[in-house]
Amino acid sequence: MRPLLFALALAIPALARDIPVADAAAFAEAAKNVAAGDTLILADGTWADATLKLHAEGSTEKPVTIKAQTPGKVIFTGASRLSVGGSHIIVDGLWFQNPTSEQVIELRKDSKQLATDSRITHCAVTNDAQLTSKGSTQFVSIYGARNRVDHCYIAGKTTEGTTMVVWLSNDAKDQGKHQIDHNHFGPRQKLGKNGGETIRLGDSKTSMQTAACIVEHNLFEKCDGEAECISNKSCGNLYRHNIFKGVSGTLTLRHGNGCTVENNTFIGDGAKGAGGVRIIGEDHIVTANRFENLTGDDERSALCIMLGIPDSVPNGYFQVKRAKIGGNTFINCKHNILIGMQGDKKATLPPIETLIMGNTIQTSKAEAFEIKCPVDGVIMKENETVKELPKATPTSSAEHIGPSWKK
């Protein structure tokens, strides 16, 4: 009889549990025995200097969830941080205010326990204090593979370091393929040096790795940390349907190859140094974007193609090869398409095998092209120049951007 009962017990799946969690100590205890399908419900209130770490293995049907009792009412302050590793973990409805930790949200528990197929959703990381740090800090660090960060509000970073980073490895077999969508990246003040990007995908050391991330349907608003609002440093990424509004910077294809920038809107909105897209490297596609009222020049032109360095080191400037730039619209920009910007005194290589075709450019205030290098390797055809174009600036759908509780 006992063997039969034991067999029946094994056949009955464990029931998913809702586990109330009052504080960091209770979270640590609950994390020891969490199972697929369980939900850790964090109590409303202020969680000061709370370190939450979890490794769990959920599934598509039964994820492990960490959620606020009431979305937006669980507020982490001070040196609080959240680190989750494993698979199929969802973090929902948390708010980190004025964080002072080096890492705020990490999609890994530690260097060996990364997150895969996990999600940060309807969360916020905000700062309204003039914080400083001695080293680089990040609000959100994405490791592992196939993770998603969506419908979050992230704003106000004043310390050195990129706001959100996708980290890659030269050794990992399964990495990248993350999705960053429907987030509102709010104001970030000028840092005054490198390290003030809002998003960075990869770094110089891993820039030849294929990340294959999708960054779409986000709103970037007054993200002025440095010249690169987005710094692409990996291969095969897709940037589409994003809105850049009043951003004193650009979407920069800094390192890596084979990225696509399509159907984005760049709106100057009176910001000084507002730019569009900067191209470095091979096989990039920039198509169907709208550049409107941009004030930037040189590297911050509406579209800038950089010169390459012969035998460039990984953190240098690789020659632009086989770029395809087509179907874009330029309206009332101070500088439209610049070819041959020299970012380094060693940079002498002009773009080659590059096609600039079918763009529509308003030239009432600026020339269509500024050419600063030989363009024998560039085909320019069927580009239309007009004196005036209608201004039809799209606006983001507020109900679809950022956390639903923070409207």
C-alpha positions in Angstrom: 0.0 0.0 0.0 2.8 2.4 0.9 4.5 2.1 -2.5 1.2 2.8 -4.2 0.6 6.0 -2.1 4.2 7.1 -2.9 3.6 6.6 -6.6 0.4 8.6 -6.5 2.1 11.4 -4.6 4.8 11.6 -7.3 2.1 11.7 -10.0 0.3 14.7 -8.5 2.0 17.9 -9.5 2.9 20.3 -6.8 0.5 23.2 -6.4 1.7 26.7 -7.2 1.9 28.8 -4.1 1.4 32.5 -3.4 4.1 33.2 -0.8 3.7 36.5 1.1 7.1 38.1 1.8 7.4 40.8 4.5 11.1 41.8 4.3 14.5 40.8 2.9 15.1 38.1 5.5 11.8 36.5 4.7 12.6 36.7 1.0 15.9 34.9 1.6 14.1 32.1 3.5 11.4 31.8 0.8 14.0 31.7 -2.0 15.5 28.5 -0.5 12.4 26.4 -1.5 10.8 28.3 -4.3 9.4 26.0 -7.1 8.0 26.4 -10.6 4.7 28.2 -10.5 5.3 29.9 -7.2 4.7 33.7 -6.7 6.6 35.7 -4.1 4.4 38.6 -3.1 6.4 41.5 -1.6 4.6 43.5 1.0 3.7 47.1 0.3 5.9 49.7 1.9 9.5 50.9 1.9 12.3 48.4 1.7 15.5 50.1 2.7 18.9 48.7 1.8 17.4 45.3 0.9 19.4 42.8 -1.0 17.3 40.2 -2.8 18.9 37.3 -4.5 17.2 34.3 -6.1 18.0 31.4 -8.3 15.0 29.4 -9.5 13.9 27.2 -12.4 10.5 28.0 -13.7 9.0 27.0 -17.0 7.0 28.6 -19.8 3.7 27.4 -18.3 4.9 27.8 -14.6 7.2 30.8 -14.2 8.5 31.9 -10.8 7.2 35.3 -10.1 8.4 38.1 -7.8 5.7 40.8 -7.7 4.5 43.7 -5.7 1.5 43.3 -3.4 0.3 46.5 -5.1 2.2 47.6 -8.3 4.3 50.7 -7.6 3.7 50.4 -3.8 6.8 48.3 -3.0 9.5 50.9 -2.9 13.2 50.0 -2.6 15.6 52.7 -1.4 19.2 53.2 -0.6 21.6 50.3 -1.4 18.7 47.9 -2.4 19.4 45.6 -5.2 17.7 42.6 -6.9 19.7 39.8 -8.6 17.9 36.8 -10.2 19.3 33.8 -12.0 17.8 30.7 -13.5 15.1 30.4 -16.0 11.5 31.7 -16.6 11.5 34.3 -13.7 9.2 37.3 -13.8 9.7 40.5 -11.8 6.6 42.6 -11.8 5.6 46.0 -10.3 8.7 47.0 -8.2 10.0 50.6 -7.8 13.6 51.4 -7.0 14.0 55.1 -5.9 17.3 57.0 -5.6 19.4 53.8 -5.7 22.9 53.9 -4.3 24.1 50.4 -5.1 26.5 49.7 -8.0 23.9 47.3 -9.6 20.2 47.8 -9.1 18.5 45.1 -11.1 20.6 42.2 -12.5 19.4 39.3 -14.6 21.9 37.0 -12.9 22.3 35.8 -9.3 26.1 35.7 -9.7 28.7 35.3 -12.4 27.9 31.6 -12.9 24.1 31.7 -12.5 22.7 33.9 -15.3 19.1 34.4 -16.2 17.4 32.9 -19.3 13.9 33.4 -20.7 13.1 35.8 -17.8 11.3 39.1 -17.7 11.4 42.5 -15.9 8.1 44.1 -16.4 6.1 47.2 -15.2 9.0 48.2 -12.9 10.7 51.5 -12.3 14.1 52.7 -11.4 14.2 56.5 -10.8 16.4 59.1 -9.2 15.6 62.7 -8.3 18.7 63.3 -6.2 22.2 64.5 -7.2 23.9 61.2 -6.5 27.6 60.6 -7.3 29.7 57.5 -7.3 33.4 56.6 -7.4 32.9 53.9 -10.1 30.6 52.8 -12.9 27.1 51.9 -11.9 24.1 50.5 -13.8 20.4 50.6 -13.2 19.6 47.4 -15.2 22.2 44.7 -16.3 21.0 42.0 -18.7 22.9 38.8 -18.9 22.1 35.3 -20.2 19.7 34.7 -23.1 16.2 35.5 -24.3 15.3 37.9 -21.5 12.8 40.7 -21.8 12.6 44.2 -20.2 9.3 45.8 -21.0 6.9 48.5 -19.9 9.4 50.0 -17.4 10.2 53.6 -16.5 13.9 54.3 -16.1 15.1 57.9 -15.4 17.3 60.3 -13.6 20.6 58.6 -13.5 23.4 61.0 -12.5 26.3 58.7 -11.8 28.9 57.4 -14.2 27.9 54.2 -16.1 25.4 53.2 -18.7 21.8 53.1 -17.5 21.0 49.7 -19.1 23.6 47.3 -20.3 23.4 44.0 -22.2 26.5 42.0 -21.2 28.0 39.5 -23.6 30.8 36.9 -23.3 33.3 35.7 -25.9 32.9 32.2 -24.5 29.1 31.8 -24.1 27.2 29.6 -26.6 23.8 30.7 -25.6 23.5 34.5 -25.1 21.8 37.6 -26.3 18.5 37.5 -28.2 17.0 39.8 -25.6 14.0 42.1 -26.1 13.8 45.6 -24.8 10.4 47.1 -25.6 7.7 49.6 -24.6 9.9 51.2 -21.9 10.0 54.9 -21.1 13.6 56.1 -20.7 13.2 59.5 -19.0 15.6 62.4 -18.6 19.2 61.8 -17.9 21.4 64.9 -17.3 24.7 65.5 -19.1 27.5 63.5 -17.5 30.3 65.5 -19.0 32.4 62.4 -20.0 32.0 59.0 -21.6 29.9 56.5 -19.7 26.6 58.3 -19.8 24.8 56.2 -22.4 21.1 55.2 -21.8 21.5 51.7 -23.5 24.6 49.8 -24.4 24.5 46.4 -26.2 27.9 44.7 -25.6 31.3 46.4 -25.3 34.4 46.8 -27.3 35.8 43.4 -26.1 32.7 41.4 -27.2 31.7 43.6 -30.1 32.1 40.9 -32.8 29.7 38.6 -30.9 26.2 38.3 -32.3 23.7 39.7 -29.8 20.6 39.6 -32.0 18.7 41.8 -29.6 15.5 43.7 -30.4 15.0 47.2 -29.1 11.5 48.4 -30.1 8.6 50.7 -29.3 10.6 52.6 -26.6 10.4 56.3 -25.8 13.7 58.1 -25.1 13.1 61.5 -23.7 15.8 64.0 -22.8 18.4 61.3 -22.4 21.4 63.7 -22.5 24.0 61.7 -20.6 26.5 61.8 -23.5 26.8 61.8 -27.3 25.6 58.2 -27.6 22.1 57.7 -26.3 22.3 54.2 -27.5 25.7 52.6 -28.1 25.6 49.5 -30.2 28.7 47.3 -29.5 27.6 43.9 -30.9 26.3 42.4 -34.1 22.9 41.6 -35.5 20.7 43.9 -33.4 17.5 45.5 -34.5 16.3 48.9 -33.5 12.8 49.7 -34.7 9.7 51.9 -33.9 11.5 53.9 -31.2 10.9 57.6 -30.6 13.8 59.8 -29.5 12.4 63.1 -28.3 14.6 66.0 -27.3 17.7 63.8 -26.9 21.1 65.5 -27.1 22.7 62.5 -28.7 22.4 59.8 -31.2 21.8 56.1 -31.8 25.4 55.1 -32.5 26.4 51.9 -34.3 29.8 52.2 -32.5 31.1 48.6 -32.8 29.8 45.4 -34.4 28.3 44.7 -37.7 25.0 43.8 -39.4 22.6 45.9 -37.4 19.3 47.4 -38.7 17.8 50.7 -37.7 14.3 51.1 -39.1 11.1 53.0 -38.6 12.4 55.1 -35.8 11.5 58.8 -35.2 14.1 61.3 -34.0 12.6 64.6 -32.9 14.8 67.5 -31.9 12.2 69.2 -29.8 14.5 72.2 -29.2 17.3 70.2 -27.6 20.9 71.4 -28.3 23.0 68.8 -30.1 20.0 66.5 -31.0 21.2 64.0 -33.5 20.0 60.9 -35.3 22.1 57.9 -36.4 25.9 57.5 -36.5 27.3 54.6 -38.6 30.6 52.7 -38.1 31.4 49.2 -39.3 30.0 46.8 -41.8 26.6 45.7 -43.3 24.3 48.1 -41.4 20.9 49.0 -42.7 19.3 52.4 -41.9 15.9 52.6 -43.5 12.4 54.3 -43.2 13.4 56.5 -40.3 12.2 60.1 -39.7 14.6 62.8 -38.6 12.8 66.1 -37.7 14.1 69.4 -36.3 17.5 68.0 -35.3 20.1 70.6 -34.3 23.2 68.5 -34.0 26.3 68.8 -36.2 29.4 66.7 -37.0 28.9 63.3 -35.2 25.5 64.5 -34.1 24.2 65.2 -37.6 20.9 63.6 -38.5 22.8 60.8 -40.2 26.6 60.6 -40.0 29.0 58.1 -41.7 32.4 58.0 -40.0 35.8 57.4 -41.4 37.6 54.2 -40.5 41.0 53.5 -39.1 43.3 51.1 -41.0 43.7 47.9 -39.1 41.6 49.4 -36.3 41.9 48.0 -32.8 38.6 46.8 -31.3 37.8 50.1 -29.6 38.7 52.2 -32.6 36.7 53.0 -35.8 36.1 50.3 -38.3 35.6 51.3 -41.9 32.0 51.6 -43.1 31.4 48.8 -45.7 28.2 47.8 -47.5 25.9 50.2 -45.6 22.4 50.6 -47.0 20.7 53.9 -46.3 17.3 54.3 -47.9 13.8 55.5 -47.5 14.5 57.9 -44.7 12.9 61.4 -44.4 14.8 64.5 -43.2 12.7 67.5 -42.1 14.1 70.8 -41.1 17.4 69.4 -39.7 20.5 71.6 -39.3 22.7 69.0 -40.8 21.2 66.1 -42.8 23.6 63.5 -44.2 27.3 63.8 -43.4 29.8 61.5 -45.1 33.3 61.2 -43.8 33.4 62.5 -40.3 36.8 62.0 -38.7 36.5 60.8 -35.1 40.2 60.0 -34.7 43.2 61.5 -36.4 44.2 58.0 -37.6 40.8 57.6 -39.4 41.3 57.9 -43.1 39.2 55.2 -44.7 36.1 56.4 -46.5 32.9 54.3 -46.8 32.9 51.7 -49.5 30.2 49.6 -51.3 27.6 51.8 -49.6 24.3 52.7 -51.1 22.3 55.9 -50.2 19.1 55.7 -52.1 15.5 56.9 -52.1 15.8 59.3 -49.2 13.7 62.5 -49.0 15.5 65.5 -47.7 14.2 69.0 -47.0 16.9 71.5 -48.0 15.3 74.9 -47.1 17.8 75.3 -44.2 20.7 72.9 -45.0 22.2 71.0 -47.8 21.2 67.5 -48.4 24.8 66.1 -48.2 28.0 67.3 -46.5 30.8 65.3 -48.0 34.2 65.4 -46.3 36.0 62.5 -48.0 36.2 60.7 -51.4 32.9 59.0 -52.2 34.0 56.7 -55.0 32.7 53.8 -53.0 29.3 55.4 -52.3 26.3 55.2 -54.7 23.9 58.0 -54.2 20.8 57.8 -56.4 17.1 58.6 -56.4 17.3 60.9 -53.4 14.7 63.6 -53.5 15.4 67.1 -52.2 12.5 69.4 -51.5 12.2 72.9 -50.0 9.4 72.0 -47.6 8.0 68.9 -46.1 4.9 68.6 -43.9 5.5 68.2 -40.2 3.6 65.3 -38.9 5.4 64.4 -35.7 4.1 61.2 -34.3 3.5 60.9 -30.6 3.9 57.8 -28.4 0.8 56.0 -27.1 1.1 56.6 -23.4 -1.1 53.7 -22.5 1.4 51.3 -24.1 4.7 52.9 -22.8 6.1 52.4 -19.3 4.4 50.8 -16.3 0.6 50.8 -16.3 0.6 51.9 -12.6 2.7 55.0 -13.3 0.5 57.1 -15.6 
